[in-house]
Amino acid sequence: MLTSVSLSAFRATRRPIRTVATAVIAALTVASAGCREVPPPPAPPTATSPAATAPAATRPTTAPSGLAPCPTGDANTVVASVGPGADLLPCPTGPAAKGGSKDIPRYAENSPFSADYQPPKTKEGKRLWAKSALWAKAPELVVEKWLTDKPQTKGKYVLIEFWATWCPPCRRSIHLLNRLHERFGKELVVIGISDESESAVRKLAEPRIEYFSAIDTRARTKEELGVFGIPHVILLEPEGFVVWEGFPLLKDHELTEQLVEKILAVGRKAKAAPGAAPAGDG
């Protein structure tokens, strides 16, 4: 631990204190959602909190600033506030989006850094706006009401997106989900679930949802997954384990048709293997 290392040891190894402090600051950085209508959701993690101890690949990191506010009003009249070439980030959602937070100083008292110090850029892992469930059994999808027919998911991959009509990135991802449903519908069930009212979801005319749609105004599965930024996607293999998760439009970590094709190809290969159970028996 940093506290057990003496200053003389730093000098002996010629390890600059700024380098060590930068690593500590990076490890304790907290994710903030991309819309600025509300304050950033989470408080700083403690040394033992899940955010501080999560693997680097899934640990949240600070989101870029300079994003436009979340829209309000009629979902059909709202225009996405982020241009096509901009980096998209989720809209804050859930209890974290409703509460406030005090401004937190960038550096602690007696820090060796000044307020204008710029730490060296480091390669970031994939950011999440939810608890990681990757490779774990997904919680049961709790639905209050299906707005389409209830899908048959046995023996198929299942993609679940948590979304809302008022969220511009959510509305943009509808086009992607429509394409996935059209191209892979025989192998993949695509489901969008909102915690809004039935009337709010049905009021959305454009873009038109062509995949399975449901609501749960109590957001039970969403809260179990700890989702605090939407849209958030989990992709399950036929046995119910999560093989992909995250914000589907995140730069350099996008969910694409090509990626889904590769994931489904693994399932096809497994089914074709000698001794594999016939399709639909899983």
C-alpha positions as CSV (number, residue, x, y, z in Angstrom):
1,M,0.0,0.0,0.0
2,L,1.1,3.6,-0.6
3,T,1.0,4.5,3.1
4,S,3.5,1.8,4.0
5,V,6.2,3.1,1.6
6,S,8.4,5.8,3.0
7,L,9.6,8.9,1.2
8,S,13.1,7.6,1.3
9,A,12.1,4.5,-0.6
10,F,10.6,6.8,-3.3
11,R,13.9,8.7,-3.5
12,A,15.9,5.5,-3.6
13,T,14.0,4.1,-6.5
14,R,13.8,7.5,-8.2
15,R,10.1,7.0,-8.6
16,P,8.5,10.5,-8.9
17,I,5.7,11.0,-6.4
18,R,3.6,12.5,-9.1
19,T,3.6,9.2,-11.0
20,V,2.4,7.3,-7.9
21,A,-0.2,9.8,-7.0
22,T,-1.5,9.9,-10.6
23,A,-2.0,6.1,-10.5
24,V,-3.9,6.4,-7.2
25,I,-6.1,9.2,-8.6
26,A,-6.8,7.2,-11.8
27,A,-7.8,4.1,-9.7
28,L,-10.3,6.2,-7.7
29,T,-11.8,8.1,-10.5
30,V,-15.6,7.8,-10.6
31,A,-17.8,7.6,-13.7
32,S,-20.1,10.4,-14.6
33,A,-22.9,10.1,-17.1
34,G,-23.0,12.0,-20.3
35,C,-26.0,14.4,-19.9
36,R,-25.6,17.4,-17.7
37,E,-29.2,18.1,-16.8
38,V,-28.5,16.5,-13.4
39,P,-25.3,16.2,-11.3
40,P,-22.9,13.3,-11.8
41,P,-24.5,10.3,-10.1
42,P,-22.0,8.4,-7.8
43,A,-20.0,9.7,-4.9
44,P,-16.3,9.0,-4.7
45,P,-15.7,5.3,-4.0
46,T,-13.9,4.1,-0.9
47,A,-10.9,1.9,-1.0
48,T,-13.1,-1.2,-0.5
49,S,-16.1,-0.2,-2.7
50,P,-16.9,-2.2,-5.8
51,A,-16.0,0.8,-8.0
52,A,-12.5,0.9,-6.6
53,T,-11.9,-2.8,-6.6
54,A,-13.5,-3.7,-9.9
55,P,-11.2,-5.1,-12.7
56,A,-9.6,-2.5,-14.8
57,A,-11.5,-3.7,-17.9
58,T,-14.8,-2.9,-16.3
59,R,-14.0,-0.2,-13.7
60,P,-15.8,3.1,-14.6
61,T,-13.6,6.0,-15.6
62,T,-14.5,9.7,-15.9
63,A,-16.6,10.6,-18.9
64,P,-15.6,13.6,-21.1
65,S,-17.2,17.0,-20.4
66,G,-18.8,19.4,-22.9
67,L,-21.9,17.4,-23.6
68,A,-25.3,18.9,-24.3
69,P,-28.1,18.7,-21.7
70,C,-30.7,15.9,-21.7
71,P,-33.8,16.9,-23.5
72,T,-37.2,17.4,-21.9
73,G,-40.8,17.4,-23.3
74,D,-42.6,15.4,-25.9
75,A,-40.3,12.5,-27.1
76,N,-41.6,12.9,-30.7
77,T,-40.5,16.5,-30.9
78,V,-37.1,16.1,-29.2
79,V,-34.1,16.2,-31.6
80,A,-30.9,14.4,-30.4
81,S,-28.6,17.1,-29.0
82,V,-25.4,15.3,-30.0
83,G,-24.2,15.5,-33.6
84,P,-23.4,12.4,-35.6
85,G,-19.7,12.8,-35.3
86,A,-19.6,13.4,-31.6
87,D,-18.8,10.9,-28.9
88,L,-22.0,9.7,-27.3
89,L,-22.5,8.9,-23.6
90,P,-25.5,7.5,-21.7
91,C,-28.1,9.7,-20.0
92,P,-28.2,9.4,-16.2
93,T,-31.1,7.3,-14.9
94,G,-32.5,5.8,-11.7
95,P,-32.0,7.1,-8.1
96,A,-28.6,8.5,-8.8
97,A,-30.0,10.8,-11.4
98,K,-32.5,12.3,-9.0
99,G,-30.1,13.2,-6.1
100,G,-27.5,16.0,-5.8
101,S,-23.9,15.9,-4.9
102,K,-21.4,18.4,-3.5
103,D,-18.5,19.7,-5.5
104,I,-15.5,17.5,-4.8
105,P,-12.0,19.2,-4.9
106,R,-9.8,17.8,-7.6
107,Y,-6.9,17.3,-5.2
108,A,-6.7,16.7,-1.5
109,E,-5.2,19.2,0.9
110,N,-1.3,19.3,0.7
111,S,-1.4,17.5,-2.6
112,P,1.8,17.8,-4.7
113,F,-0.3,18.8,-7.6
114,S,-1.6,22.3,-8.5
115,A,-5.1,22.8,-9.8
116,D,-3.9,23.2,-13.4
117,Y,-1.8,20.0,-13.4
118,Q,-2.6,17.7,-16.3
119,P,-1.8,14.1,-15.6
120,P,-0.4,11.9,-18.4
121,K,-3.0,10.2,-20.5
122,T,-3.4,6.5,-19.9
123,K,-5.2,3.9,-22.0
124,E,-8.7,3.5,-20.6
125,G,-10.6,0.3,-20.3
126,K,-14.2,-0.1,-21.3
127,R,-16.5,2.1,-19.2
128,L,-19.7,0.8,-17.8
129,W,-22.8,2.7,-16.4
130,A,-23.9,-0.4,-14.4
131,K,-22.6,-3.2,-12.3
132,S,-20.6,-5.7,-14.4
133,A,-22.4,-9.0,-15.0
134,L,-20.1,-10.3,-17.7
135,W,-19.8,-14.1,-17.8
136,A,-22.3,-14.3,-15.0
137,K,-25.9,-15.7,-15.1
138,A,-28.2,-12.8,-15.9
139,P,-31.0,-12.0,-13.5
140,E,-34.5,-12.8,-14.6
141,L,-36.0,-10.2,-16.8
142,V,-39.1,-8.9,-14.9
143,V,-41.7,-7.5,-17.2
144,E,-44.8,-5.6,-16.1
145,K,-46.4,-5.7,-19.5
146,W,-45.4,-6.7,-23.0
147,L,-46.2,-4.0,-25.6
148,T,-45.7,-6.6,-28.3
149,D,-46.1,-10.4,-28.4
150,K,-44.1,-12.1,-25.7
151,P,-41.0,-13.6,-27.5
152,Q,-40.0,-17.3,-27.4
153,T,-36.4,-17.2,-26.1
154,K,-35.7,-20.9,-25.6
155,G,-32.5,-22.0,-27.4
156,K,-31.8,-18.5,-28.6
157,Y,-29.4,-15.6,-27.8
158,V,-31.2,-12.7,-26.1
159,L,-30.3,-9.0,-26.3
160,I,-31.9,-6.8,-23.7
161,E,-31.7,-3.0,-23.8
162,F,-32.7,-0.8,-20.9
163,W,-33.9,2.5,-22.4
164,A,-36.2,5.5,-22.3
165,T,-38.0,7.6,-24.9
166,W,-36.6,10.9,-23.6
167,C,-33.0,9.8,-24.0
168,P,-31.3,10.7,-27.4
169,P,-28.7,7.9,-27.4
170,C,-31.5,5.5,-26.7
171,R,-33.5,6.8,-29.7
172,R,-30.4,6.5,-31.9
173,S,-29.8,2.9,-30.8
174,I,-33.3,1.9,-32.0
175,H,-31.9,1.8,-35.6
176,L,-29.2,-0.6,-34.6
177,L,-31.6,-2.9,-32.7
178,N,-34.0,-2.9,-35.7
179,R,-31.1,-4.1,-37.9
180,L,-30.1,-6.8,-35.5
181,H,-33.7,-8.0,-35.2
182,E,-34.1,-8.1,-39.0
183,R,-30.8,-9.8,-39.7
184,F,-30.5,-12.2,-36.8
185,G,-34.1,-12.7,-35.7
186,K,-34.0,-16.5,-36.1
187,E,-31.1,-16.8,-33.7
188,L,-31.4,-13.6,-31.6
189,V,-34.3,-12.2,-29.6
190,V,-34.0,-8.4,-29.3
191,I,-35.9,-6.8,-26.4
192,G,-36.2,-3.2,-25.4
193,I,-37.5,-2.5,-21.8
194,S,-38.4,0.9,-20.4
195,D,-39.4,1.9,-16.9
196,E,-41.8,4.6,-18.4
197,S,-45.5,4.2,-18.7
198,E,-47.1,2.3,-21.5
199,S,-48.6,5.5,-22.9
200,A,-45.2,7.2,-23.0
201,V,-43.6,4.4,-24.9
202,R,-46.5,4.0,-27.3
203,K,-46.4,7.7,-28.0
204,L,-43.0,7.4,-29.6
205,A,-43.7,7.4,-33.3
206,E,-40.2,7.8,-34.7
207,P,-37.9,5.9,-34.9
208,R,-40.3,3.0,-35.1
209,I,-39.5,0.0,-32.9
210,E,-39.6,-3.3,-34.9
211,Y,-38.3,-5.7,-32.2
212,F,-39.9,-6.9,-28.9
213,S,-40.9,-4.2,-26.5
214,A,-41.9,-4.2,-22.8
215,I,-42.2,-2.0,-19.7
216,D,-41.5,-2.4,-16.0
217,T,-42.3,0.9,-14.2
218,R,-40.6,-0.5,-11.1
219,A,-37.4,-1.1,-13.0
220,R,-36.7,-4.3,-11.1
221,T,-34.2,-6.0,-13.4
222,K,-32.6,-2.6,-14.3
223,E,-32.0,-1.9,-10.6
224,E,-30.7,-5.4,-9.9
225,L,-28.1,-4.8,-12.6
226,G,-27.2,-1.4,-11.1
227,V,-27.9,0.5,-14.3
228,F,-27.4,4.3,-13.9
229,G,-26.8,5.3,-17.5
230,I,-29.0,4.4,-20.5
231,P,-29.1,2.8,-23.0
232,H,-27.5,-0.2,-21.4
233,V,-27.4,-3.6,-23.2
234,I,-26.8,-7.1,-22.0
235,L,-26.4,-9.9,-24.5
236,L,-27.1,-13.4,-23.2
237,E,-26.2,-16.8,-24.8
238,P,-28.9,-19.5,-24.8
239,E,-28.1,-20.7,-21.3
240,G,-28.6,-17.2,-19.9
241,F,-25.0,-16.1,-19.3
242,V,-23.9,-12.6,-20.2
243,V,-21.4,-12.5,-23.1
244,W,-21.6,-8.8,-23.9
245,E,-22.6,-5.7,-21.8
246,G,-22.4,-2.0,-21.9
247,F,-23.4,1.3,-23.7
248,P,-23.9,0.1,-27.3
249,L,-22.7,3.4,-28.8
250,L,-19.5,3.8,-26.8
251,K,-16.6,4.9,-29.0
252,D,-14.2,2.1,-29.7
253,H,-16.5,-0.3,-27.9
254,E,-19.6,-0.2,-30.1
255,L,-22.0,-3.0,-30.4
256,T,-22.1,-3.7,-34.1
257,E,-23.7,-6.2,-36.5
258,Q,-20.2,-7.6,-37.1
259,L,-19.6,-8.2,-33.4
260,V,-23.0,-9.9,-33.0
261,E,-22.3,-12.1,-36.0
262,K,-19.0,-13.3,-34.4
263,I,-20.8,-14.0,-31.1
264,L,-23.6,-16.0,-32.9
265,A,-21.0,-17.8,-34.9
266,V,-19.6,-19.3,-31.7
267,G,-23.0,-20.6,-30.9
268,R,-23.4,-22.1,-34.3
269,K,-20.1,-23.9,-34.0
270,A,-21.0,-25.3,-30.6
271,K,-24.3,-26.7,-32.0
272,A,-22.5,-28.3,-34.9
273,A,-20.0,-30.0,-32.6
274,P,-20.4,-33.8,-32.2
275,G,-22.7,-34.7,-29.4
276,A,-24.3,-31.2,-29.2
277,A,-28.0,-31.1,-28.3
278,P,-30.4,-30.3,-31.2
279,A,-31.4,-26.7,-31.6
280,G,-34.2,-25.6,-29.3
281,D,-33.4,-28.3,-26.6
282,G,-31.2,-25.9,-24.6
